[in-house]
Amino acid sequence: MNVIGIDIGGTKIKFGLFDEEHQLSRHTEIPTPKKNIIGTMIETIATLTLGKEIRGIGVASAGIVDFSKGMITRATNLPDLEHAPLSNRLKDRFHVPVYVDNDANCAALTEGIVGAAKEVNHYICATIGTGIGGGVVQHKQIIHGLNGYSGEVGHMTLYPDGMRCDCGKKGCWERYASGRALEDAIHSQPSLSAKGYTPKDLFVHYPHDEQCKQIIDTFIHHLSIGIINLQYTLDPEMIVLGGGVVNATGPWWDSLIKEVNTASPIKVNLQRAQWKNDASMIGAALLVKNAREETLEV
């Protein structure tokens, strides 16, 4: 029997229908509506599953998620979903178990089951995109914390009197080591801004352009500080980095590995995520699989 995996983002929602072997058999994506998101999701699921039986639905979403209630409690880009009965609405319509979790947690689950961390039990997955998200995994289980804030590593304080973050605090890690940080650095350099450079361009020109090199070296420095803090705090077997920024190719990754292991007396096992754009959608479907296996073991 099939399961549904859904990834809700600020600009689009991805839907995947997975078979018993967890192979993607059908998929679609839609622009994220401003209103009636749940109603639109229900219509899309009904179309995607036409003629198919499903045994569960997993949902990955940006924002802070109360896993036990299946509810998004805080999502800057998804105000229509804040405190909405997402899980209950889907259960009432499709009469199957529904699991809702943070998108970075779902990406971490994917990496632990079919990705870079499948050989380890204790790891952290940090997603470096516009901001920084994260998932903490112990004994192959996602750690949610009391209020769903576990893994919000982007809001570790790097500089107490630093730049203001969207969360309201100052000096958060994601203000210095994310796609937004790279965009801010481009805007601070008129010559790069005039050329229409994007963060991807910085990585492309990193080896042979001094301005790009300075920006990426600063980014690497800030990224390494956060990585070392995570290693000292949780001492995981592995730290997996994913997200759009990490997908950029080039020699900068070797520079990051060198900086991390030069600055830290603790050996850090740093790996790139193997799954990219679909990691959260796959992980959402795996929420159903994991929950079912745990139930069978009891």
Contacts in CASP RR format, 6 or more apart in sequence:
PFRMAT RR
TARGET T0000
AUTHOR 0000-0000-0000
METHOD contacts of the structure
MODEL  1
MNVIGIDIGGTKIKFGLFDEEHQLSRHTEIPTPKKNIIGTMIETIATLTL
GKEIRGIGVASAGIVDFSKGMITRATNLPDLEHAPLSNRLKDRFHVPVYV
DNDANCAALTEGIVGAAKEVNHYICATIGTGIGGGVVQHKQIIHGLNGYS
GEVGHMTLYPDGMRCDCGKKGCWERYASGRALEDAIHSQPSLSAKGYTPK
DLFVHYPHDEQCKQIIDTFIHHLSIGIINLQYTLDPEMIVLGGGVVNATG
PWWDSLIKEVNTASPIKVNLQRAQWKNDASMIGAALLVKNAREETLEV
1 20 0 8 1.000
1 53 0 8 1.000
1 54 0 8 1.000
1 55 0 8 1.000
2 17 0 8 1.000
2 18 0 8 1.000
2 19 0 8 1.000
2 20 0 8 1.000
2 25 0 8 1.000
2 49 0 8 1.000
2 52 0 8 1.000
2 53 0 8 1.000
2 54 0 8 1.000
2 55 0 8 1.000
3 17 0 8 1.000
3 18 0 8 1.000
3 54 0 8 1.000
3 55 0 8 1.000
3 56 0 8 1.000
3 57 0 8 1.000
3 58 0 8 1.000
3 285 0 8 1.000
3 288 0 8 1.000
3 289 0 8 1.000
4 15 0 8 1.000
4 16 0 8 1.000
4 17 0 8 1.000
4 18 0 8 1.000
4 45 0 8 1.000
4 48 0 8 1.000
4 49 0 8 1.000
4 54 0 8 1.000
4 56 0 8 1.000
4 57 0 8 1.000
4 58 0 8 1.000
4 285 0 8 1.000
4 288 0 8 1.000
5 15 0 8 1.000
5 16 0 8 1.000
5 17 0 8 1.000
5 18 0 8 1.000
5 57 0 8 1.000
5 58 0 8 1.000
5 59 0 8 1.000
5 60 0 8 1.000
5 281 0 8 1.000
5 282 0 8 1.000
5 283 0 8 1.000
5 284 0 8 1.000
5 285 0 8 1.000
5 288 0 8 1.000
6 13 0 8 1.000
6 14 0 8 1.000
6 15 0 8 1.000
6 16 0 8 1.000
6 41 0 8 1.000
6 45 0 8 1.000
6 57 0 8 1.000
6 58 0 8 1.000
6 59 0 8 1.000
6 60 0 8 1.000
6 281 0 8 1.000
6 284 0 8 1.000
7 13 0 8 1.000
7 14 0 8 1.000
7 60 0 8 1.000
7 61 0 8 1.000
7 103 0 8 1.000
7 106 0 8 1.000
7 278 0 8 1.000
7 280 0 8 1.000
7 281 0 8 1.000
7 284 0 8 1.000
8 32 0 8 1.000
8 37 0 8 1.000
8 41 0 8 1.000
8 59 0 8 1.000
8 60 0 8 1.000
8 61 0 8 1.000
8 62 0 8 1.000
8 78 0 8 1.000
8 81 0 8 1.000
8 103 0 8 1.000
9 32 0 8 1.000
9 61 0 8 1.000
9 62 0 8 1.000
9 77 0 8 1.000
9 78 0 8 1.000
9 103 0 8 1.000
10 32 0 8 1.000
10 62 0 8 1.000
10 77 0 8 1.000
10 78 0 8 1.000
11 31 0 8 1.000
11 32 0 8 1.000
12 29 0 8 1.000
12 30 0 8 1.000
12 31 0 8 1.000
12 32 0 8 1.000
13 29 0 8 1.000
13 30 0 8 1.000
13 31 0 8 1.000
13 32 0 8 1.000
13 37 0 8 1.000
13 40 0 8 1.000
13 41 0 8 1.000
13 44 0 8 1.000
14 27 0 8 1.000
14 28 0 8 1.000
14 29 0 8 1.000
14 278 0 8 1.000
14 280 0 8 1.000
14 281 0 8 1.000
15 27 0 8 1.000
15 28 0 8 1.000
15 29 0 8 1.000
15 30 0 8 1.000
15 44 0 8 1.000
15 45 0 8 1.000
15 48 0 8 1.000
15 281 0 8 1.000
16 24 0 8 1.000
16 26 0 8 1.000
16 27 0 8 1.000
16 28 0 8 1.000
16 48 0 8 1.000
16 281 0 8 1.000
16 285 0 8 1.000
17 24 0 8 1.000
17 25 0 8 1.000
17 26 0 8 1.000
17 27 0 8 1.000
17 48 0 8 1.000
17 49 0 8 1.000
17 52 0 8 1.000
17 54 0 8 1.000
18 24 0 8 1.000
18 25 0 8 1.000
18 282 0 8 1.000
18 285 0 8 1.000
19 25 0 8 1.000
22 282 0 8 1.000
22 285 0 8 1.000
22 286 0 8 1.000
22 289 0 8 1.000
24 278 0 8 1.000
24 282 0 8 1.000
26 48 0 8 1.000
27 48 0 8 1.000
27 281 0 8 1.000
28 44 0 8 1.000
28 47 0 8 1.000
28 48 0 8 1.000
30 40 0 8 1.000
30 44 0 8 1.000
32 78 0 8 1.000
33 40 0 8 1.000
33 80 0 8 1.000
34 80 0 8 1.000
35 80 0 8 1.000
36 80 0 8 1.000
37 78 0 8 1.000
37 80 0 8 1.000
37 81 0 8 1.000
37 84 0 8 1.000
38 81 0 8 1.000
38 84 0 8 1.000
38 86 0 8 1.000
38 89 0 8 1.000
38 90 0 8 1.000
39 89 0 8 1.000
41 90 0 8 1.000
42 89 0 8 1.000
42 90 0 8 1.000
42 93 0 8 1.000
45 57 0 8 1.000
45 90 0 8 1.000
45 94 0 8 1.000
46 93 0 8 1.000
54 94 0 8 1.000
54 96 0 8 1.000
55 96 0 8 1.000
55 97 0 8 1.000
55 288 0 8 1.000
55 292 0 8 1.000
56 94 0 8 1.000
56 96 0 8 1.000
56 97 0 8 1.000
56 98 0 8 1.000
56 99 0 8 1.000
56 288 0 8 1.000
57 90 0 8 1.000
57 94 0 8 1.000
57 96 0 8 1.000
57 97 0 8 1.000
57 98 0 8 1.000
57 99 0 8 1.000
57 288 0 8 1.000
58 98 0 8 1.000
58 99 0 8 1.000
58 100 0 8 1.000
58 101 0 8 1.000
58 284 0 8 1.000
58 285 0 8 1.000
58 287 0 8 1.000
58 288 0 8 1.000
59 86 0 8 1.000
59 87 0 8 1.000
59 90 0 8 1.000
59 98 0 8 1.000
59 99 0 8 1.000
59 100 0 8 1.000
59 101 0 8 1.000
59 284 0 8 1.000
60 101 0 8 1.000
60 102 0 8 1.000
60 103 0 8 1.000
60 105 0 8 1.000
60 106 0 8 1.000
60 107 0 8 1.000
60 280 0 8 1.000
60 281 0 8 1.000
60 283 0 8 1.000
60 284 0 8 1.000
61 72 0 8 1.000
61 75 0 8 1.000
61 78 0 8 1.000
61 81 0 8 1.000
61 86 0 8 1.000
61 100 0 8 1.000
61 101 0 8 1.000
61 102 0 8 1.000
61 103 0 8 1.000
62 75 0 8 1.000
62 77 0 8 1.000
62 78 0 8 1.000
62 102 0 8 1.000
62 103 0 8 1.000
63 72 0 8 1.000
63 74 0 8 1.000
63 75 0 8 1.000
63 76 0 8 1.000
63 78 0 8 1.000
63 102 0 8 1.000
63 103 0 8 1.000
64 72 0 8 1.000
64 73 0 8 1.000
64 74 0 8 1.000
64 75 0 8 1.000
64 102 0 8 1.000
64 147 0 8 1.000
64 148 0 8 1.000
64 149 0 8 1.000
64 152 0 8 1.000
65 71 0 8 1.000
65 72 0 8 1.000
65 73 0 8 1.000
65 100 0 8 1.000
65 101 0 8 1.000
65 102 0 8 1.000
65 105 0 8 1.000
65 148 0 8 1.000
66 72 0 8 1.000
66 73 0 8 1.000
66 147 0 8 1.000
66 148 0 8 1.000
67 99 0 8 1.000
67 100 0 8 1.000
67 101 0 8 1.000
67 144 0 8 1.000
67 148 0 8 1.000
68 144 0 8 1.000
69 87 0 8 1.000
70 86 0 8 1.000
70 87 0 8 1.000
70 88 0 8 1.000
70 98 0 8 1.000
70 99 0 8 1.000
70 100 0 8 1.000
71 83 0 8 1.000
71 84 0 8 1.000
71 85 0 8 1.000
71 86 0 8 1.000
71 87 0 8 1.000
71 100 0 8 1.000
72 78 0 8 1.000
72 81 0 8 1.000
72 82 0 8 1.000
72 83 0 8 1.000
72 84 0 8 1.000
72 86 0 8 1.000
72 100 0 8 1.000
73 82 0 8 1.000
73 83 0 8 1.000
73 147 0 8 1.000
73 148 0 8 1.000
74 82 0 8 1.000
75 81 0 8 1.000
75 82 0 8 1.000
76 166 0 8 1.000
86 98 0 8 1.000
86 100 0 8 1.000
87 98 0 8 1.000
87 99 0 8 1.000
87 100 0 8 1.000
90 98 0 8 1.000
91 97 0 8 1.000
91 98 0 8 1.000
97 288 0 8 1.000
97 291 0 8 1.000
99 284 0 8 1.000
99 287 0 8 1.000
99 288 0 8 1.000
99 291 0 8 1.000
101 142 0 8 1.000
101 144 0 8 1.000
101 284 0 8 1.000
101 287 0 8 1.000
102 134 0 8 1.000
102 135 0 8 1.000
102 148 0 8 1.000
102 151 0 8 1.000
103 127 0 8 1.000
103 280 0 8 1.000
104 125 0 8 1.000
104 126 0 8 1.000
104 127 0 8 1.000
104 133 0 8 1.000
104 134 0 8 1.000
104 135 0 8 1.000
104 151 0 8 1.000
104 280 0 8 1.000
105 134 0 8 1.000
105 135 0 8 1.000
105 142 0 8 1.000
105 144 0 8 1.000
105 151 0 8 1.000
106 279 0 8 1.000
106 280 0 8 1.000
106 281 0 8 1.000
106 282 0 8 1.000
106 283 0 8 1.000
106 284 0 8 1.000
106 286 0 8 1.000
106 287 0 8 1.000
107 125 0 8 1.000
107 127 0 8 1.000
107 134 0 8 1.000
107 135 0 8 1.000
107 242 0 8 1.000
107 243 0 8 1.000
107 273 0 8 1.000
107 275 0 8 1.000
107 279 0 8 1.000
107 280 0 8 1.000
107 283 0 8 1.000
108 117 0 8 1.000
108 123 0 8 1.000
108 124 0 8 1.000
108 125 0 8 1.000
108 134 0 8 1.000
108 135 0 8 1.000
108 136 0 8 1.000
108 137 0 8 1.000
108 142 0 8 1.000
108 240 0 8 1.000
109 137 0 8 1.000
109 142 0 8 1.000
109 283 0 8 1.000
109 286 0 8 1.000
109 287 0 8 1.000
109 290 0 8 1.000
110 275 0 8 1.000
110 279 0 8 1.000
110 280 0 8 1.000
110 282 0 8 1.000
110 283 0 8 1.000
110 286 0 8 1.000
111 117 0 8 1.000
111 118 0 8 1.000
111 123 0 8 1.000
111 125 0 8 1.000
111 240 0 8 1.000
111 273 0 8 1.000
111 274 0 8 1.000
111 275 0 8 1.000
111 279 0 8 1.000
112 118 0 8 1.000
112 120 0 8 1.000
112 123 0 8 1.000
112 125 0 8 1.000
112 137 0 8 1.000
112 140 0 8 1.000
113 283 0 8 1.000
113 286 0 8 1.000
114 274 0 8 1.000
114 275 0 8 1.000
114 282 0 8 1.000
115 273 0 8 1.000
115 274 0 8 1.000
115 275 0 8 1.000
116 238 0 8 1.000
116 240 0 8 1.000
116 271 0 8 1.000
116 272 0 8 1.000
116 273 0 8 1.000
116 274 0 8 1.000
117 123 0 8 1.000
117 125 0 8 1.000
117 137 0 8 1.000
117 237 0 8 1.000
117 238 0 8 1.000
117 240 0 8 1.000
117 271 0 8 1.000
120 236 0 8 1.000
120 237 0 8 1.000
120 238 0 8 1.000
121 137 0 8 1.000
121 138 0 8 1.000
121 139 0 8 1.000
121 140 0 8 1.000
121 237 0 8 1.000
122 137 0 8 1.000
122 138 0 8 1.000
122 139 0 8 1.000
122 234 0 8 1.000
122 236 0 8 1.000
122 237 0 8 1.000
122 238 0 8 1.000
123 137 0 8 1.000
123 236 0 8 1.000
123 237 0 8 1.000
123 238 0 8 1.000
123 239 0 8 1.000
123 240 0 8 1.000
124 134 0 8 1.000
124 135 0 8 1.000
124 136 0 8 1.000
124 137 0 8 1.000
124 151 0 8 1.000
124 153 0 8 1.000
124 230 0 8 1.000
124 234 0 8 1.000
124 236 0 8 1.000
124 238 0 8 1.000
124 239 0 8 1.000
124 240 0 8 1.000
125 134 0 8 1.000
125 135 0 8 1.000
125 137 0 8 1.000
125 239 0 8 1.000
125 240 0 8 1.000
125 241 0 8 1.000
125 242 0 8 1.000
125 273 0 8 1.000
126 132 0 8 1.000
126 133 0 8 1.000
126 134 0 8 1.000
126 135 0 8 1.000
126 153 0 8 1.000
126 154 0 8 1.000
126 227 0 8 1.000
126 230 0 8 1.000
126 239 0 8 1.000
126 240 0 8 1.000
126 241 0 8 1.000
126 242 0 8 1.000
127 133 0 8 1.000
127 134 0 8 1.000
127 241 0 8 1.000
127 242 0 8 1.000
127 243 0 8 1.000
127 246 0 8 1.000
127 273 0 8 1.000
128 177 0 8 1.000
128 178 0 8 1.000
128 179 0 8 1.000
128 223 0 8 1.000
128 241 0 8 1.000
128 242 0 8 1.000
128 243 0 8 1.000
128 244 0 8 1.000
128 245 0 8 1.000
128 246 0 8 1.000
129 178 0 8 1.000
129 179 0 8 1.000
129 243 0 8 1.000
129 244 0 8 1.000
129 245 0 8 1.000
130 178 0 8 1.000
130 179 0 8 1.000
130 180 0 8 1.000
131 154 0 8 1.000
131 174 0 8 1.000
131 178 0 8 1.000
131 179 0 8 1.000
131 180 0 8 1.000
132 153 0 8 1.000
132 154 0 8 1.000
132 173 0 8 1.000
132 174 0 8 1.000
132 177 0 8 1.000
132 178 0 8 1.000
133 151 0 8 1.000
133 152 0 8 1.000
133 153 0 8 1.000
133 154 0 8 1.000
133 174 0 8 1.000
134 151 0 8 1.000
134 152 0 8 1.000
134 153 0 8 1.000
134 154 0 8 1.000
135 142 0 8 1.000
135 143 0 8 1.000
135 150 0 8 1.000
135 151 0 8 1.000
135 153 0 8 1.000
136 142 0 8 1.000
136 143 0 8 1.000
136 150 0 8 1.000
136 151 0 8 1.000
136 234 0 8 1.000
137 143 0 8 1.000
143 150 0 8 1.000
143 151 0 8 1.000
144 150 0 8 1.000
153 173 0 8 1.000
153 226 0 8 1.000
153 230 0 8 1.000
154 172 0 8 1.000
154 173 0 8 1.000
154 174 0 8 1.000
154 178 0 8 1.000
155 165 0 8 1.000
155 167 0 8 1.000
155 169 0 8 1.000
155 172 0 8 1.000
155 173 0 8 1.000
155 174 0 8 1.000
156 172 0 8 1.000
156 173 0 8 1.000
156 226 0 8 1.000
156 229 0 8 1.000
157 169 0 8 1.000
157 170 0 8 1.000
157 171 0 8 1.000
157 172 0 8 1.000
157 173 0 8 1.000
158 171 0 8 1.000
158 172 0 8 1.000
158 173 0 8 1.000
158 175 0 8 1.000
158 176 0 8 1.000
158 177 0 8 1.000
158 222 0 8 1.000
158 225 0 8 1.000
158 226 0 8 1.000
159 170 0 8 1.000
159 171 0 8 1.000
159 176 0 8 1.000
160 170 0 8 1.000
160 171 0 8 1.000
161 170 0 8 1.000
161 171 0 8 1.000
162 170 0 8 1.000
162 171 0 8 1.000
162 175 0 8 1.000
163 170 0 8 1.000
163 171 0 8 1.000
163 175 0 8 1.000
163 176 0 8 1.000
164 170 0 8 1.000
164 171 0 8 1.000
164 175 0 8 1.000
165 171 0 8 1.000
165 172 0 8 1.000
165 174 0 8 1.000
165 175 0 8 1.000
173 222 0 8 1.000
173 225 0 8 1.000
173 226 0 8 1.000
174 180 0 8 1.000
174 181 0 8 1.000
175 181 0 8 1.000
176 219 0 8 1.000
176 222 0 8 1.000
177 219 0 8 1.000
177 222 0 8 1.000
177 223 0 8 1.000
177 225 0 8 1.000
177 226 0 8 1.000
178 245 0 8 1.000
179 199 0 8 1.000
179 245 0 8 1.000
181 219 0 8 1.000
181 222 0 8 1.000
182 199 0 8 1.000
182 202 0 8 1.000
182 215 0 8 1.000
182 219 0 8 1.000
182 245 0 8 1.000
183 198 0 8 1.000
183 199 0 8 1.000
185 202 0 8 1.000
185 215 0 8 1.000
185 218 0 8 1.000
185 219 0 8 1.000
186 192 0 8 1.000
186 193 0 8 1.000
186 196 0 8 1.000
186 197 0 8 1.000
186 198 0 8 1.000
186 199 0 8 1.000
186 202 0 8 1.000
186 215 0 8 1.000
187 193 0 8 1.000
189 211 0 8 1.000
189 215 0 8 1.000
191 211 0 8 1.000
192 202 0 8 1.000
192 211 0 8 1.000
192 212 0 8 1.000
195 201 0 8 1.000
197 212 0 8 1.000
199 245 0 8 1.000
199 248 0 8 1.000
200 248 0 8 1.000
201 212 0 8 1.000
202 212 0 8 1.000
202 215 0 8 1.000
202 216 0 8 1.000
203 212 0 8 1.000
203 216 0 8 1.000
203 248 0 8 1.000
203 249 0 8 1.000
203 250 0 8 1.000
203 252 0 8 1.000
204 248 0 8 1.000
204 250 0 8 1.000
205 212 0 8 1.000
206 212 0 8 1.000
206 213 0 8 1.000
206 216 0 8 1.000
206 250 0 8 1.000
206 251 0 8 1.000
206 252 0 8 1.000
207 213 0 8 1.000
207 250 0 8 1.000
207 251 0 8 1.000
216 252 0 8 1.000
216 255 0 8 1.000
217 255 0 8 1.000
220 252 0 8 1.000
220 255 0 8 1.000
220 256 0 8 1.000
220 259 0 8 1.000
221 259 0 8 1.000
223 256 0 8 1.000
224 256 0 8 1.000
224 259 0 8 1.000
224 260 0 8 1.000
224 263 0 8 1.000
225 263 0 8 1.000
227 239 0 8 1.000
227 241 0 8 1.000
227 260 0 8 1.000
227 268 0 8 1.000
227 270 0 8 1.000
228 260 0 8 1.000
228 263 0 8 1.000
228 264 0 8 1.000
228 266 0 8 1.000
228 268 0 8 1.000
230 236 0 8 1.000
230 239 0 8 1.000
231 239 0 8 1.000
231 264 0 8 1.000
231 266 0 8 1.000
231 268 0 8 1.000
232 264 0 8 1.000
232 266 0 8 1.000
235 266 0 8 1.000
237 269 0 8 1.000
238 269 0 8 1.000
238 270 0 8 1.000
238 271 0 8 1.000
239 268 0 8 1.000
239 269 0 8 1.000
239 270 0 8 1.000
239 271 0 8 1.000
240 271 0 8 1.000
240 272 0 8 1.000
240 273 0 8 1.000
241 270 0 8 1.000
241 271 0 8 1.000
241 272 0 8 1.000
241 273 0 8 1.000
242 272 0 8 1.000
242 273 0 8 1.000
242 276 0 8 1.000
242 279 0 8 1.000
243 273 0 8 1.000
243 276 0 8 1.000
244 276 0 8 1.000
246 272 0 8 1.000
246 273 0 8 1.000
247 276 0 8 1.000
253 272 0 8 1.000
256 270 0 8 1.000
257 270 0 8 1.000
260 268 0 8 1.000
260 270 0 8 1.000
261 267 0 8 1.000
261 268 0 8 1.000
273 279 0 8 1.000
275 282 0 8 1.000
END
